[in-house]
Amino acid sequence: MVDSTSPERATMYGSNRLQIGLFGSNCSSGRAVTMVPERWSGSWPDNLKLARMADEAGIDFLLPIARWKGYGGDTDYQGATLETLTWASGLLASTKRITVFGTVHAPLFNPVIAAKECVTADHIGNGRFGLNLVVGWNEGEFEMFGVEQREHEKRYEYAQEWIDAIKQIWSPKSDFDFEGEYLKLKGIRAKPKPVGGSRPLIMNAGASPTGRAFAVRNCDAFFLQASRTSTEETAASIKKAKDLAREQGREIGCYSVGVVTCRRSKKEAEDYYRHVILENADFSAIDRILAMKDITPETKGHEEFKRQRHFYANGMGGLPIIGDPDHVAKTMAELSHAGLTGIGISLVNYLDELPFFCDEVLPRLERMGVREKRRHSQALSA
């Protein structure tokens, strides 16, 4: 059984030392919990235009968030979302180079169905599909499906069977049974196989020790949270994950999430960030998010609740990168030097802000040696 991807099968394995993707564009408001009118629509026409723009600019990947129910609040934050496997298929059919991920909640998808859907997307994109696997999720969304979440360790036991089944389905094997504690699948036959005879790239973002161990054992790409304190802390987290993978004879790419506000001057960027995130945050949605995590003034105290409120308003857990193009490029280059393989960025309005980012930040990253020369020299904003 082939248990790895081919280095040639996707642009994610191109020559960019720091891979850059767009994260969360399939959701209304993206990842900005804000009430400003220019917040991201998440509509299909806007996603299609964005994917083509990103593909033309040499952006490496598109990564969606699988959501089934919004967070509510004044804006119904992420209330309208496009399902990720069909979203990926449509975008792969409309682009040429970019890798597009589908995000799958393992407990909600039978692995035989998921394997077929992923292979279909992979053929549509001629090997440019990637699978982002999620093991657990919001209880209220699972309830929509009549699915009860297992306790933490059991979730990963189930996910191990699920990913083992997927990999066997993608292998040359045919007409086989899969017998596990949770999954009992009979007479599996699945054709076609993934493009080029190697499976799609698999990504995971387990945060706990069990989750991290699962990711380094099974996946090609591991999402971790970059430190807001120091690059050294980020480098230590990256080293820990990579060392764990090497103990098992594997190499793993480490990725993180960045929330970018880039303008011509530092002051302009900071002013816009303050306007969007601090002055016009949808705190009613943020409070709902915190309540789902049992973070309230009553459970954590007013000071800790206030701190968490600001943390979630400030990028939903992503690393805020705020400044002029020099600062944004410098921060990203430092993350690359710390060992980061790639970063998925979010913007308040992807279509409005991506051209400036590509025209100003990407050339600086090229000069710093962490990005290859762009395929097309024509400025997107021209």
C-alpha positions in Angstrom: 0.0 0.0 0.0 1.3 3.4 -0.9 1.2 5.5 2.3 2.6 8.8 1.1 2.1 11.4 -1.5 4.3 11.9 -4.6 6.4 15.0 -4.4 5.4 15.9 -7.9 1.6 15.4 -7.5 0.7 18.9 -6.1 1.9 22.4 -6.0 2.0 22.2 -2.2 5.3 20.4 -2.8 6.6 23.1 -5.1 9.8 25.0 -4.5 8.4 27.7 -2.2 10.2 27.4 1.1 7.2 29.1 2.7 3.9 28.1 1.3 1.1 30.5 1.6 -2.6 29.7 1.5 -6.0 31.4 2.1 -7.9 30.0 5.0 -11.7 30.2 5.7 -13.0 31.9 2.5 -15.9 29.4 2.2 -17.5 30.9 5.3 -19.5 34.2 5.6 -17.3 36.7 7.4 -14.3 34.5 6.8 -12.4 34.5 10.1 -13.0 38.1 11.1 -15.7 38.3 13.8 -16.6 41.8 12.8 -19.7 43.8 11.8 -18.0 46.1 9.2 -20.1 46.1 6.0 -17.1 45.1 3.8 -16.7 41.8 5.7 -16.4 38.7 3.5 -19.5 37.4 1.8 -18.5 33.8 1.5 -20.6 33.6 -1.7 -19.8 31.2 -4.5 -19.2 34.0 -7.1 -16.7 35.6 -4.7 -15.0 32.3 -3.9 -14.6 31.5 -7.6 -13.1 34.9 -8.4 -10.8 34.6 -5.4 -9.6 31.1 -6.4 -8.8 32.3 -9.9 -7.0 35.3 -8.6 -5.0 33.3 -6.1 -4.1 30.7 -8.7 -2.9 33.4 -11.1 -0.7 35.0 -8.3 1.0 31.7 -7.3 -0.7 31.3 -3.9 -0.1 27.6 -2.9 -3.4 26.4 -1.4 -7.0 27.1 -0.3 -8.1 25.7 3.0 -11.8 25.7 4.0 -13.6 25.4 7.4 -16.3 22.7 7.5 -19.2 24.4 9.3 -22.8 23.2 9.5 -24.2 25.9 11.8 -23.2 29.5 12.4 -22.2 31.0 15.7 -25.1 33.5 15.8 -24.5 37.0 17.2 -25.4 40.2 15.4 -23.9 39.0 12.1 -24.7 35.2 12.5 -20.9 34.8 12.2 -20.1 32.0 9.7 -23.8 31.4 9.4 -23.6 30.8 5.6 -21.0 28.3 4.5 -20.2 26.3 1.4 -19.7 22.5 1.9 -16.0 21.9 1.5 -15.8 18.8 -0.8 -18.2 20.2 -3.4 -16.6 23.6 -3.0 -13.1 22.1 -3.6 -14.4 20.2 -6.7 -15.8 23.4 -8.2 -12.6 25.4 -7.6 -10.3 22.6 -8.8 -12.3 22.6 -12.1 -11.8 26.3 -12.4 -8.0 26.6 -11.6 -4.8 25.2 -12.9 -2.1 25.1 -10.3 -3.3 25.7 -6.8 -4.0 22.9 -4.2 -7.5 22.9 -2.8 -8.4 21.1 0.4 -11.7 19.6 1.5 -12.3 19.5 5.3 -14.0 16.4 6.6 -15.3 15.6 10.1 -14.5 11.9 10.4 -17.5 11.0 12.6 -19.9 12.5 10.1 -18.7 10.8 6.9 -18.6 7.1 6.2 -15.0 6.5 5.0 -16.1 4.7 1.8 -18.1 7.7 0.8 -15.4 10.2 1.9 -12.7 8.3 0.0 -14.8 8.4 -3.2 -15.6 12.1 -2.9 -12.0 12.9 -2.3 -10.8 10.8 -5.3 -13.4 12.5 -7.5 -12.1 15.9 -6.5 -8.5 14.7 -7.0 -9.3 13.7 -10.6 -11.1 16.9 -11.3 -7.9 18.8 -10.1 -5.5 16.3 -11.7 -3.8 15.6 -8.3 -4.3 19.0 -6.6 -6.8 17.9 -3.9 -5.8 17.7 -0.2 -7.8 16.3 2.7 -8.0 18.3 6.0 -9.2 15.8 8.6 -11.1 16.9 11.7 -11.6 14.4 14.5 -14.0 16.4 16.8 -16.1 19.5 16.5 -18.8 21.7 18.1 -21.4 19.6 19.9 -24.3 21.6 18.6 -23.3 20.8 15.0 -22.9 17.1 15.6 -26.4 17.1 17.2 -27.8 18.1 13.8 -26.7 14.7 12.5 -27.8 12.7 15.5 -24.1 11.9 16.2 -22.8 12.0 19.7 -19.1 12.8 20.2 -17.0 10.2 21.8 -14.8 11.1 24.7 -11.4 12.6 23.7 -9.2 9.4 23.5 -11.9 7.4 21.9 -12.3 10.0 19.2 -8.7 9.4 18.1 -9.1 5.6 18.3 -12.1 6.0 15.9 -10.1 8.4 13.7 -7.2 6.0 13.4 -9.5 3.3 12.0 -11.1 5.9 9.7 -7.8 7.0 8.2 -6.5 3.5 8.0 -9.6 2.6 6.0 -9.3 5.6 3.7 -5.7 4.8 3.0 -6.5 1.2 2.1 -9.4 2.3 -0.1 -7.0 4.6 -1.9 -4.4 1.8 -2.3 -4.3 -0.7 -5.2 -6.4 -3.1 -3.0 -9.8 -4.1 -4.1 -12.6 -6.4 -2.9 -11.4 -6.4 0.7 -12.9 -6.2 4.2 -12.0 -3.8 6.9 -12.6 -5.0 10.4 -12.0 -2.7 13.4 -13.6 -2.0 16.7 -15.6 0.9 15.3 -15.7 0.2 11.5 -16.8 -3.0 9.9 -16.8 -2.7 6.2 -17.4 -5.6 3.8 -16.4 -6.2 0.2 -14.9 -2.7 -0.4 -14.4 -1.9 -4.1 -13.3 1.6 -5.0 -12.3 2.8 -8.5 -10.8 5.0 -9.7 -7.8 5.4 -7.4 -6.1 8.7 -6.7 -4.2 10.5 -9.5 -0.7 9.1 -10.1 -1.0 6.1 -7.8 -0.3 8.1 -4.6 -2.8 9.4 -2.1 -3.8 13.0 -1.6 -1.9 15.1 0.9 -3.5 14.8 4.4 -3.6 17.6 7.0 -4.7 17.7 10.6 -4.7 20.2 13.5 -4.8 18.1 16.7 -3.9 20.4 19.7 -3.7 17.9 22.5 -0.8 15.4 23.0 -3.0 12.7 21.7 -4.0 14.8 18.7 -0.5 15.8 17.9 0.6 12.1 18.1 -2.2 11.2 15.7 -1.2 13.9 13.2 2.5 13.0 13.1 1.7 9.3 12.8 -0.8 9.7 9.9 -0.6 13.0 8.2 1.7 15.0 5.9 0.8 18.4 7.3 0.3 19.5 10.9 -1.4 22.7 11.8 -0.2 24.3 15.1 -0.8 27.6 16.7 2.0 30.1 16.3 3.0 31.9 19.5 1.9 35.5 19.9 4.8 35.9 22.4 8.0 35.0 20.4 9.2 33.3 17.3 11.4 31.1 19.6 8.3 29.6 21.1 6.9 28.8 17.7 10.2 27.3 16.7 10.1 25.0 19.7 6.6 23.8 18.9 7.6 23.1 15.3 10.8 21.2 16.4 8.7 19.1 18.8 6.3 18.1 16.1 9.0 17.3 13.6 11.0 15.4 16.1 8.0 13.3 17.0 7.5 12.5 13.3 11.2 11.6 12.8 11.0 9.2 15.8 8.5 7.2 13.6 10.7 7.5 10.5 8.5 10.2 9.0 8.8 13.9 7.9 5.9 16.2 8.5 5.3 19.8 7.3 4.2 22.3 10.0 1.7 25.0 9.2 0.0 27.8 11.1 -2.7 30.4 10.7 -2.1 34.1 10.2 -4.6 37.0 10.3 -3.2 39.6 8.0 -3.9 43.4 8.0 -1.5 44.9 5.4 -1.6 48.5 4.3 0.9 50.9 2.8 1.8 52.3 6.2 2.0 50.9 9.7 -0.5 53.5 10.9 -3.0 52.8 8.2 -2.8 49.1 9.0 -3.2 49.6 12.8 -6.0 52.1 12.3 -8.0 49.7 10.1 -7.3 46.8 12.5 -8.6 48.8 15.4 -11.7 49.9 13.5 -12.6 46.3 12.4 -11.5 44.1 15.3 -11.8 46.3 18.4 -14.4 49.0 17.6 -16.7 46.8 15.4 -16.2 43.3 16.7 -19.3 41.1 16.9 -18.9 40.5 20.6 -22.3 38.8 20.8 -20.9 36.1 18.5 -17.7 35.9 20.4 -19.5 35.4 23.7 -21.4 32.5 22.1 -18.1 30.9 21.0 -16.7 31.3 24.5 -19.8 29.9 26.1 -19.5 26.8 24.0 -16.1 26.4 25.6 -17.5 27.0 29.0 -15.6 30.4 29.2 -17.9 32.9 31.0 -17.4 35.5 33.7 -18.9 33.0 36.2 -16.7 30.1 35.2 -13.4 31.9 34.6 -13.7 35.3 36.4 -14.1 38.7 34.7 -10.4 39.3 34.0 -9.8 35.9 32.3 -13.1 36.2 30.4 -12.1 39.7 29.2 -8.7 38.3 28.1 -10.3 35.4 26.2 -12.8 37.7 24.6 -10.0 39.9 23.2 -8.0 36.8 22.1 -10.9 35.5 20.0 -11.8 38.9 18.6 -8.1 39.2 17.7 -7.9 36.6 15.0 -9.9 33.6 16.3 -6.7 32.0 17.5 -4.6 32.9 14.5 -1.5 35.0 14.7 -2.3 38.7 14.0 0.2 40.2 11.5 -0.5 43.9 11.2 1.6 46.5 9.4 3.1 47.6 6.2 4.4 45.2 3.5 7.9 45.3 5.0 6.7 44.2 8.4 4.3 41.5 7.1 7.0 40.0 4.9 9.6 40.2 7.7 7.2 38.4 10.1 6.4 35.7 7.6 10.1 35.2 6.8 10.9 34.8 10.5 8.2 32.1 10.8 9.8 30.3 7.8 13.2 30.5 9.4 11.7 29.1 12.6 10.8 26.0 10.6 7.3 26.7 9.5 6.4 25.0 6.2 3.4 27.2 5.4 0.8 29.6 6.6 -2.9 29.9 5.9 -3.9 33.5 6.0 -7.2 35.2 6.4 -8.3 38.7 5.4 -11.3 40.8 6.3 -12.2 40.9 2.6 -10.1 38.5 0.6 -10.9 39.9 -2.9 -10.2 43.5 -1.9 -7.0 42.8 0.0 -5.3 40.0 -1.8 -4.0 42.0 -4.8 -2.1 44.4 -2.5 -0.7 41.5 -0.6 0.4 39.7 -3.7 1.9 42.8 -5.3 3.8 44.0 -2.3 4.4 41.2 0.2 5.2 38.3 -2.2 8.0 40.1 -4.0 9.6 40.9 -0.7 9.4 37.3 0.3 11.0 36.4 -3.0 13.9 38.7 -2.3 14.2 37.2 1.2 14.6 33.8 -0.4 11.5 32.1 1.0 9.4 32.3 -2.1 10.2 31.4 -5.7 9.7 34.0 -8.4 6.1 34.5 -9.4 4.9 32.7 -12.5 3.3 35.9 -13.8 4.8 39.4 -13.4 1.6 41.3 -14.2 0.4 43.0 -11.0 -3.0 41.8 -9.9 -4.1 45.3 -8.9 -3.1 46.9 -12.2 
